[in-house]
C-alpha cells in the first residue's frame, strides 16, 4: 500500500493506493515543521489521520510546506515512522509536489498560490532553480496571506472606499479589537490573514478590489516567475486555492506577460497519485 500526502499550511490531502490500484482519500489539518513541534505533528497524525487509514502502509511519499531542509524533513519522517512503523518514508517540499503533480516529467515553472506562495523551475526530473518565497512578512506575494494582509491594512487605515469599508465592518466586526493578538501573539498568522481573501473573492467585480488582486498577482509573476531564465519558453503551472479561485484574473495577467499558463489546480494530489501509481497498475 502506498500513502501520498500533499500538505499546505492549512490542510493535508492524503491518498492511499492499494495493490489493485484502488484509491482512498483522507484529510487532516496542515502539517508544517516550521510552525508545529514534533509532538503536535505526531498528535495530529495519531488523532486525525490514523483513524482514517485502515490498512498496512509499506510506502509513504509526503510533500509539505516547510519541508525544505533535512532537519525539518526528519521531523516529519520520524513522526510518520512512529505511526506507520513498517513503512519506508520519503519527505519532499510542497513545491516538488506541484512539479511532480502538474509537470510530471516535462520541464516547466511550478508555482504555489495558496495561503503562501512559491515557485521553481523544474527540468522534468528535479528542481534546478528556486527563488525563495521569504514567508508572510517578507514575501509570499499574491498569496492568500499577502492579499489578506494588504486588505486588512487598507481597512485599518480607513483607505478602502466607503462601501467596502462598511461591507468589511459588517462581515468582520471585531477585527480592530482582535487583529493585533492574532497577528503578533497567536500561532499561524498566515492562516488568519489568508481568511480575508474570501472577502476579495466575493467583491472581485469592484474595480478597487480587482486592482488590488491584480497588483498582487503581478508582483508574484514579476518577482517569482519572470526571473527564471526559461520563463516564456516553458509552460507555467499553478496549484493552490488562491490560484484556483482567482484563475480568470491569473490567466489574464499571464497572457499580458506573454506566459503560457497551463494547469491550474486547487491541489496537486490527483496528479501526484498518478505520478506515484505503480506502472503495472496504470
VOBA-1610 file (N, C-alpha, C; in pm, whole numbers, padded with zeros to 5 digits, always signed):
BEGIN
Unk+00084-00120+00000Unk+00000+00000+00000Unk+00088+00126+00000Unk+00049+00223-00081Unk+00123+00348-00093Unk+00038+00461-00036Unk+00099+00543+00050Unk+00032+00658+00110Unk+00101+00784+00059Unk+00022+00876+00004Unk+00074+01000-00054Unk+00009+01117+00018Unk+00089+01219+00048Unk+00037+01338+00117Unk+00081+01465+00047Unk-00012+01559+00035Unk+00019+01695-00007Unk-00028+01786+00106Unk+00069+01847+00176Unk+00035+01924+00296Unk+00072+02070+00278Unk-00027+02158+00296Unk-00004+02301+00298Unk-00008+02353+00440Unk-00014+02483+00454Unk-00019+02541+00588Unk-00155+02524+00653Unk-00259+02496+00573Unk-00394+02489+00626Unk-00448+02347+00635Unk-00424+02266+00529Unk-00480+02131+00529Unk-00384+02033+00460Unk-00405+01905+00486Unk-00328+01799+00422Unk-00423+01703+00352Unk-00399+01680+00222Unk-00473+01580+00145Unk-00391+01453+00139Unk-00455+01339+00167Unk-00390+01209+00165Unk-00459+01118+00064Unk-00382+01031+00000Unk-00435+00928-00088Unk-00366+00795-00055Unk-00446+00690-00054Unk-00393+00554-00037Unk-00417+00477-00165Unk-00312+00417-00221Unk-00324+00332-00339Unk-00301+00189-00294Unk-00402+00102-00311Unk-00384-00037-00269Unk-00327-00121-00383Unk-00305-00248-00358Unk-00237-00336-00453Unk-00314-00357-00582Unk-00444-00330-00582Unk-00525-00345-00702Unk-00542-00213-00777Unk-00484-00105-00722Unk-00496+00025-00785Unk-00611+00109-00735Unk-00688+00057-00639Unk-00798+00134-00582Unk-00742+00249-00497Unk-00813+00362-00500Unk-00764+00482-00431Unk-00865+00525-00325Unk-00814+00551-00205Unk-00895+00603-00096Unk-00841+00739-00053Unk-00928+00822+00002Unk-00891+00958+00040Unk-00896+00977+00191Unk-00817+01072+00238Unk-00822+01113+00378Unk-00777+01259+00386Unk-00812+01325+00495Unk-00774+01464+00516Unk-00739+01487+00663Unk-00653+01584+00686Unk-00629+01633+00822Unk-00580+01776+00812Unk-00549+01837+00924Unk-00500+01975+00923Unk-00362+01982+00860Unk-00322+02104+00823Unk-00190+02123+00766Unk-00080+02085+00864Unk+00027+02029+00810Unk+00142+01986+00891Unk+00264+02060+00839Unk+00324+02142+00924Unk+00438+02223+00883Unk+00541+02224+00995Unk+00661+02169+00972Unk+00761+02159+01079Unk+00818+02293+01124Unk+00791+02400+01049Unk+00834+02533+01092Unk+00741+02591+01198Unk+00614+02552+01193Unk+00514+02611+01282Unk+00469+02516+01393Unk+00496+02385+01378Unk+00448+02288+01476Unk+00565+02210+01536Unk+00550+02177+01662Unk+00651+02096+01729Unk+00636+01951+01686Unk+00740+01868+01706Unk+00727+01725+01675Unk+00610+01660+01748Unk+00584+01705+01871Unk+00473+01648+01948Unk+00338+01684+01886Unk+00324+01807+01838Unk+00199+01849+01775Unk+00175+01774+01645Unk+00281+01753+01568Unk+00269+01680+01441Unk+00228+01536+01467Unk+00293+01472+01562Unk+00260+01333+01595Unk+00116+01322+01643Unk+00073+01417+01725Unk-00065+01414+01775Unk-00165+01426+01662Unk-00139+01513+01566Unk-00230+01529+01452Unk-00238+01400+01370Unk-00125+01336+01350Unk-00124+01211+01273Unk-00199+01100+01346Unk-00179+01091+01477Unk-00243+00984+01554Unk-00393+01005+01570Unk-00432+01129+01597Unk-00574+01154+01629Unk-00660+01179+01506Unk-00602+01241+01402Unk-00682+01277+01285Unk-00661+01184+01166Unk-00536+01146+01139Unk-00510+01066+01019Unk-00528+00917+01042Unk-00463+00864+01145Unk-00459+00718+01162Unk-00597+00654+01166Unk-00697+00714+01231Unk-00831+00652+01230Unk-00892+00640+01091Unk-00842+00717+00995Unk-00896+00711+00859Unk-00824+00607+00772Unk-00711+00556+00818Unk-00631+00462+00740Unk-00644+00323+00803Unk-00718+00237+00736Unk-00746+00103+00792Unk-00671-00008+00718Unk-00547+00020+00682Unk-00470-00080+00608Unk-00323-00062+00639Unk-00244-00165+00612Unk-00100-00157+00633Unk-00037-00075+00521Unk+00055+00014+00559Unk+00121+00101+00463Unk+00267+00059+00451Unk+00311+00037+00327Unk+00451+00000+00305Unk+00537+00117+00255Unk+00474+00216+00194Unk+00549+00323+00127Unk+00475+00455+00147Unk+00548+00559+00191Unk+00487+00689+00212Unk+00567+00795+00136Unk+00495+00878+00061Unk+00554+00994-00006Unk+00484+01118+00048Unk+00556+01193+00132Unk+00499+01312+00197Unk+00560+01436+00133Unk+00474+01523+00084Unk+00516+01652+00029Unk+00453+01760+00115Unk+00534+01855+00165Unk+00474+01951+00256Unk+00539+02088+00257Unk+00460+02188+00296Unk+00512+02322+00322Unk+00611+02314+00437Unk+00722+02384+00424Unk+00824+02382+00529Unk+00919+02264+00522Unk+00900+02177+00424Unk+00986+02058+00412Unk+01096+02086+00309Unk+01183+02179+00345Unk+01289+02219+00253Unk+01428+02213+00314Unk+01438+02152+00431Unk+01568+02134+00495Unk+01574+01993+00556Unk+01689+01930+00555Unk+01699+01793+00608Unk+01648+01780+00751Unk+01679+01879+00836Unk+01638+01869+00976Unk+01486+01881+00991Unk+01423+01960+00905Unk+01277+01972+00909Unk+01211+01847+00852Unk+01267+01795+00743Unk+01212+01673+00685Unk+01222+01556+00782Unk+01330+01555+00862Unk+01348+01446+00959Unk+01238+01446+01064Unk+01187+01564+01100Unk+01078+01573+01197Unk+00954+01501+01144Unk+00923+01525+01016Unk+00808+01460+00953Unk+00830+01310+00941Unk+00950+01271+00896Unk+00981+01128+00879Unk+00967+01052+01010Unk+01020+01109+01117Unk+01014+01041+01247Unk+00870+01025+01295Unk+00790+01128+01276Unk+00650+01120+01319Unk+00575+01015+01238Unk+00596+01012+01108Unk+00528+00913+01023Unk+00574+00772+01056Unk+00702+00756+01087Unk+00753+00623+01122Unk+00698+00573+01256Unk+00662+00667+01343Unk+00601+00625+01470Unk+00458+00577+01450Unk+00392+00633+01351Unk+00253+00595+01324Unk+00244+00474+01232Unk+00331+00471+01130Unk+00333+00360+01033Unk+00472+00296+01040Unk+00489+00205+01132Unk+00622+00156+01169Unk+00691+00074+01060Unk+00616+00013+00971Unk+00676-00073+00869Unk+00693-00003+00735Unk+00666+00124+00729Unk+00668+00194+00601Unk+00802+00262+00574Unk+00841+00265+00447Unk+00954+00349+00405Unk+00898+00488+00376Unk+00970+00590+00421Unk+00918+00726+00414Unk+01013+00816+00336Unk+00960+00891+00240Unk+01034+00999+00175Unk+00957+01128+00197Unk+01030+01235+00226Unk+00970+01365+00252Unk+01031+01468+00158Unk+00946+01541+00088Unk+00991+01644-00005Unk+00906+01770+00012Unk+00945+01876-00054Unk+00875+02003-00042Unk+00742+02002-00115Unk+00652+02092-00074Unk+00525+02108-00145Unk+00547+02159-00287Unk+00660+02225-00309Unk+00692+02273-00442Unk+00720+02156-00538Unk+00792+02055-00489Unk+00816+01936-00571Unk+00685+01862-00596Unk+00592+01872-00502Unk+00460+01810-00523Unk+00392+01871-00645Unk+00398+02002-00659Unk+00337+02067-00774Unk+00411+02028-00902Unk+00543+02024-00896Unk+00621+01985-01013Unk+00587+01842-01057Unk+00586+01748-00962Unk+00551+01610-00995Unk+00405+01597-01037Unk+00318+01667-00969Unk+00175+01651-00993Unk+00124+01719-01118Unk+00185+01833-01157Unk+00135+01909-01272Unk+00228+01904-01393Unk+00359+01907-01369Unk+00453+01899-01481Unk+00482+01754-01520Unk+00468+01663-01423Unk+00504+01522-01440Unk+00652+01512-01478Unk+00684+01470-01599Unk+00824+01454-01638Unk+00862+01547-01753Unk+00797+01664-01754Unk+00823+01766-01855Unk+00868+01895-01788Unk+00962+01964-01845Unk+01013+02088-01787Unk+00903+02194-01778Unk+00909+02274-01672Unk+00811+02380-01655Unk+00842+02462-01530Unk+00768+02570-01513Unk+00775+02651-01391Unk+00655+02615-01305Unk+00682+02560-01189Unk+00577+02514-01097Unk+00557+02618-00988Unk+00432+02656-00965Unk+00400+02763-00870Unk+00296+02718-00769Unk+00305+02777-00651Unk+00204+02760-00548Unk+00142+02897-00518Unk+00009+02903-00522Unk-00063+03023-00480Unk-00177+02977-00389Unk-00146+02966-00263Unk-00244+02925-00163Unk-00235+03020-00046Unk-00231+02968+00075Unk-00210+03053+00193Unk-00078+03128+00179Unk+00024+03059+00126Unk+00151+03120+00092Unk+00174+03109-00058Unk+00288+03158-00107Unk+00321+03145-00249Unk+00465+03098-00264Unk+00493+03036-00379Unk+00626+02981-00403Unk+00637+02949-00551Unk+00758+02925-00598Unk+00777+02889-00738Unk+00912+02823-00755Unk+00929+02753-00869Unk+01057+02692-00902Unk+01062+02662-01051Unk+01184+02640-01101Unk+01200+02585-01236Unk+01235+02437-01221Unk+01158+02353-01288Unk+01169+02207-01282Unk+01208+02157-01421Unk+01315+02077-01429Unk+01365+02036-01560Unk+01306+01905-01611Unk+01204+01854-01542Unk+01143+01727-01579Unk+01184+01613-01488Unk+01288+01637-01409Unk+01335+01537-01313Unk+01351+01594-01173Unk+01400+01719-01166Unk+01425+01778-01034Unk+01413+01929-01042Unk+01405+01991-00925Unk+01405+02137-00917Unk+01548+02186-00933Unk+01571+02268-01034Unk+01707+02315-01062Unk+01726+02464-01033Unk+01617+02536-01010Unk+01627+02678-00975Unk+01507+02714-00888Unk+01532+02795-00786Unk+01427+02827-00690Unk+01450+02967-00634Unk+01348+03051-00642Unk+01352+03184-00581Unk+01277+03175-00448Unk+01344+03197-00335Unk+01278+03180-00205Unk+01155+03268-00189Unk+01051+03217-00122Unk+00928+03296-00104Unk+00938+03399+00008Unk+01024+03375+00109Unk+01051+03466+00221Unk+00938+03481+00321Unk+00830+03408+00307Unk+00730+03399+00413Unk+00635+03517+00423Unk+00549+03511+00525Unk+00437+03603+00540Unk+00479+03749+00547Unk+00586+03781+00617Unk+00619+03922+00641Unk+00713+03979+00536Unk+00791+03895+00469Unk+00890+03945+00373Unk+00858+03912+00229Unk+00758+03827+00206Unk+00730+03786+00069Unk+00590+03730+00055Unk+00582+03610-00004Unk+00453+03543-00029Unk+00360+03628-00117Unk+00418+03700-00210Unk+00338+03786-00298Unk+00227+03707-00367Unk+00109+03768-00376Unk-00003+03706-00444Unk-00074+03596-00369Unk-00023+03559-00254Unk-00084+03451-00175Unk-00206+03500-00098Unk-00278+03407-00038Unk-00392+03444+00045Unk-00351+03531+00162Unk-00238+03498+00225Unk-00194+03578+00340Unk-00149+03717+00297Unk-00083+03727+00181Unk-00040+03858+00129Unk-00161+03944+00093Unk-00255+03886+00019Unk-00375+03960-00020Unk-00457+04001+00102Unk-00470+03908+00197Unk-00545+03939+00318Unk-00480+04047+00400Unk-00346+04042+00410Unk-00274+04146+00483Unk-00293+04283+00419Unk-00281+04290+00286Unk-00299+04418+00218Unk-00439+04474+00242Unk-00539+04386+00236Unk-00677+04429+00258Unk-00696+04481+00400Unk-00645+04408+00498Unk-00663+04447+00638Unk-00592+04579+00667Unk-00473+04598+00611Unk-00401+04724+00633Unk-00481+04841+00576Unk-00537+04823+00457Unk-00620+04929+00399Unk-00741+04958+00487Unk-00802+04853+00537Unk-00920+04870+00623Unk-00884+04943+00753Unk-00776+04900+00818Unk-00738+04959+00947Unk-00704+05107+00933Unk-00655+05146+00816Unk-00616+05285+00794Unk-00724+05365+00721Unk-00846+05309+00715Unk-00959+05375+00651Unk-00928+05417+00508Unk-00860+05328+00436Unk-00821+05358+00298Unk-00903+05281+00195Unk-01000+05204+00241Unk-01093+05139+00149Unk-01202+05239+00110Unk-01257+05228-00010Unk-01375+05309-00042Unk-01485+05284+00061Unk-01570+05384+00085Unk-01669+05376+00192Unk-01755+05250+00187Unk-01800+05212+00067Unk-01889+05096+00059Unk-01816+04967+00095Unk-01687+04960+00064Unk-01609+04841+00101Unk-01573+04845+00249Unk-01544+04962+00301Unk-01516+04976+00444Unk-01637+04928+00525Unk-01755+04967+00484Unk-01877+04926+00555Unk-01904+04777+00539Unk-01880+04724+00420Unk-01901+04581+00397Unk-01804+04498+00480Unk-01680+04544+00491Unk-01581+04473+00572Unk-01620+04478+00719Unk-01663+04596+00766Unk-01709+04613+00905Unk-01822+04515+00937Unk-01912+04500+00844Unk-02028+04413+00866Unk-01988+04267+00872Unk-01895+04228+00785Unk-01855+04086+00779Unk-01758+04049+00890Unk-01669+04142+00927Unk-01567+04114+01030Unk-01573+04224+01137Unk-01673+04223+01221Unk-01695+04336+01313Unk-01592+04350+01424Unk-01514+04246+01452Unk-01423+04253+01567Unk-01276+04263+01529Unk-01246+04291+01402Unk-01107+04290+01356Unk-01021+04391+01431Unk-01071+04511+01450Unk-00989+04614+01516Unk-00950+04575+01658Unk-01035+04500+01725Unk-01006+04458+01862Unk-00917+04334+01867Unk-00919+04252+01763Unk-00852+04123+01771Unk-00730+04106+01681Unk-00711+04196+01585Unk-00609+04173+01484Unk-00468+04167+01543Unk-00435+04252+01638Unk-00301+04254+01695Unk-00269+04122+01764Unk-00366+04070+01836Unk-00345+03943+01904Unk-00324+03830+01804Unk-00408+03824+01702Unk-00398+03717+01602Unk-00267+03724+01524Unk-00224+03844+01491Unk-00108+03860+01404Unk+00024+03848+01479Unk+00029+03898+01604Unk+00156+03904+01675Unk+00170+03807+01792Unk+00058+03748+01837Unk+00067+03660+01954Unk+00018+03518+01927Unk-00080+03503+01843Unk-00137+03371+01816Unk-00057+03299+01709Unk-00062+03164+01709Unk+00006+03090+01603Unk-00065+03107+01469Unk+00007+03078+01363Unk-00045+03078+01226Unk-00105+03213+01183Unk-00031+03323+01193Unk-00084+03450+01143Unk-00113+03444+00993Unk-00041+03356+00921Unk-00067+03344+00777Unk-00207+03289+00750Unk-00253+03193+00830Unk-00389+03141+00814Unk-00492+03248+00848Unk-00465+03322+00954Unk-00558+03427+00995Unk-00573+03531+00884Unk-00462+03578+00830Unk-00468+03678+00725Unk-00527+03621+00597Unk-00498+03494+00570Unk-00548+03432+00448Unk-00699+03425+00440Unk-00766+03419+00554Unk-00912+03407+00552Unk-00978+03528+00486Unk-00913+03644+00488Unk-00973+03765+00432Unk-00972+03766+00279Unk-00902+03671+00219Unk-00904+03661+00073Unk-01046+03626+00024Unk-01128+03566+00110Unk-01266+03536+00072Unk-01345+03664+00045Unk-01317+03767+00123Unk-01382+03896+00102Unk-01346+03950-00037Unk-01221+03937-00074Unk-01177+03982-00206Unk-01249+03905-00316Unk-01260+03774-00298Unk-01324+03690-00399Unk-01470+03733-00421Unk-01538+03763-00312Unk-01681+03799-00322Unk-01703+03942-00372Unk-01595+04020-00382Unk-01609+04158-00431Unk-01521+04183-00553Unk-01491+04078-00628Unk-01400+04090-00741Unk-01452+04182-00852Unk-01584+04203-00858Unk-01639+04291-00961Unk-01616+04439-00928Unk-01575+04465-00805Unk-01546+04603-00767Unk-01408+04642-00823Unk-01398+04753-00896Unk-01270+04792-00956Unk-01156+04806-00856Unk-01185+04855-00736Unk-01080+04872-00634Unk-01023+04737-00595Unk-01110+04638-00571Unk-01067+04505-00531Unk-00994+04436-00647Unk-01048+04451-00767Unk-00984+04390-00884Unk-00840+04440-00898Unk-00819+04568-00880Unk-00686+04626-00892Unk-00593+04575-00782Unk-00646+04559-00661Unk-00566+04507-00550Unk-00518+04365-00580Unk-00609+04280-00626Unk-00573+04142-00658Unk-00479+04138-00779Unk-00509+04219-00879Unk-00425+04224-00999Unk-00280+04260-00962Unk-00264+04361-00877Unk-00130+04405-00840Unk-00055+04298-00761Unk-00127+04223-00678Unk-00064+04115-00602Unk-00013+04005-00692Unk-00094+03963-00789Unk-00052+03860-00882Unk+00059+03910-00974Unk+00052+04035-01014Unk+00157+04090-01099Unk+00291+04090-01025Unk+00289+04125-00897Unk+00412+04120-00817Unk+00466+03977-00812Unk+00374+03880-00795Unk+00417+03740-00789Unk+00486+03701-00919Unk+00425+03729-01032Unk+00484+03690-01161Unk+00617+03760-01186Unk+00625+03888-01152Unk+00749+03962-01179Unk+00863+03919-01088Unk+00831+03890-00962Unk+00936+03855-00866Unk+00968+03706-00863Unk+00869+03622-00892Unk+00887+03479-00869Unk+00874+03391-00993Unk+00843+03450-01108Unk+00829+03370-01230Unk+00919+03424-01342Unk+00907+03552-01373Unk+00980+03609-01486Unk+01132+03608-01466Unk+01179+03594-01344Unk+01323+03595-01320Unk+01390+03462-01356Unk+01311+03357-01381Unk+01373+03231-01426Unk+01418+03246-01571Unk+01534+03191-01601Unk+01593+03204-01734Unk+01501+03149-01841Unk+01425+03044-01810Unk+01339+02978-01909Unk+01197+03033-01913Unk+01171+03139-01836Unk+01037+03198-01837Unk+01001+03243-01978Unk+00880+03208-02021Unk+00837+03239-02156Unk+00868+03131-02256Unk+00955+03035-02218Unk+00992+02926-02307Unk+00932+02792-02265Unk+00892+02783-02140Unk+00831+02661-02089Unk+00696+02697-02024Unk+00604+02601-02013Unk+00475+02632-01952Unk+00485+02660-01803Unk+00389+02735-01753Unk+00376+02765-01611Unk+00255+02689-01558Unk+00271+02627-01441Unk+00162+02553-01377Unk+00142+02609-01237Unk+00017+02617-01193Unk-00015+02675-01062Unk-00105+02581-00984Unk-00073+02564-00857Unk-00160+02488-00767Unk-00185+02569-00641Unk-00304+02555-00584Unk-00338+02625-00461Unk-00474+02690-00471Unk-00536+02711-00357Unk-00673+02762-00355Unk-00686+02901-00416Unk-00587+02988-00391Unk-00594+03124-00445Unk-00583+03121-00598Unk-00488+03047-00650Unk-00476+03035-00794Unk-00601+02976-00857Unk-00659+02877-00788Unk-00777+02807-00841Unk-00899+02899-00847Unk-00927+02969-00737Unk-01048+03051-00732Unk-01034+03185-00805Unk-00911+03232-00821Unk-00888+03356-00893Unk-00827+03328-01030Unk-00859+03211-01087Unk-00791+03168-01209Unk-00814+03261-01327Unk-00929+03325-01337Unk-00958+03411-01452Unk-00862+03529-01459Unk-00845+03598-01348Unk-00754+03713-01347Unk-00609+03665-01358Unk-00580+03549-01303Unk-00444+03494-01311Unk-00407+03467-01457Unk-00499+03408-01532Unk-00473+03379-01674Unk-00461+03509-01754Unk-00538+03610-01716Unk-00530+03739-01785Unk-00391+03800-01768Unk-00338+03798-01646Unk-00206+03856-01621Unk-00098+03776-01692Unk-00108+03642-01686Unk-00009+03558-01755Unk-00008+03590-01904Unk-00127+03606-01962Unk-00136+03640-02104Unk-00075+03776-02132Unk-00102+03874-02044Unk-00045+04007-02060Unk+00108+04003-02059Unk+00164+03907-01985Unk+00310+03896-01971Unk+00371+03800-02073Unk+00288+03742-02159Unk+00339+03650-02260Unk+00377+03514-02208Unk+00315+03472-02099Unk+00344+03342-02039Unk+00239+03239-02080Unk+00283+03115-02095Unk+00193+03004-02127Unk+00149+02938-01996Unk+00036+02983-01943Unk-00016+02929-01818Unk-00106+02810-01850Unk-00062+02691-01815Unk-00135+02570-01850Unk-00226+02525-01736Unk-00181+02432-01652Unk-00265+02373-01549Unk-00281+02466-01429Unk-00404+02480-01382Unk-00432+02547-01254Unk-00520+02451-01175Unk-00472+02405-01061Unk-00548+02312-00979Unk-00553+02362-00835Unk-00657+02323-00765Unk-00665+02359-00623Unk-00562+02281-00542Unk-00535+02158-00584Unk-00438+02072-00516Unk-00370+01983-00619Unk-00242+01950-00599Unk-00173+01861-00692Unk-00193+01713-00662Unk-00280+01680-00566Unk-00286+01543-00515Unk-00327+01444-00623Unk-00418+01482-00714Unk-00460+01389-00819Unk-00343+01355-00910Unk-00267+01458-00949Unk-00150+01433-01033Unk-00042+01355-00960Unk-00025+01381-00831Unk+00072+01305-00752Unk+00034+01157-00745Unk-00095+01131-00734Unk-00141+00993-00728Unk-00104+00920-00857Unk-00123+00983-00970Unk-00084+00923-01097Unk+00067+00909-01107Unk+00140+01009-01058Unk+00286+01008-01065Unk+00343+00890-00989Unk+00284+00859-00872Unk+00337+00752-00787Unk+00268+00618-00806Unk+00165+00614-00889Unk+00098+00488-00911Unk+00192+00390-00981Unk+00207+00268-00931Unk+00299+00172-00995Unk+00263+00152-01141Unk+00367+00138-01225Unk+00346+00125-01370Unk+00256+00008-01406Unk+00264-00099-01329Unk+00183-00216-01363Unk+00035-00197-01331Unk+00001-00083-01265Unk-00140-00055-01235Unk-00196+00053-01328Unk-00109+00117-01402Unk-00152+00228-01488Unk-00232+00178-01607
//
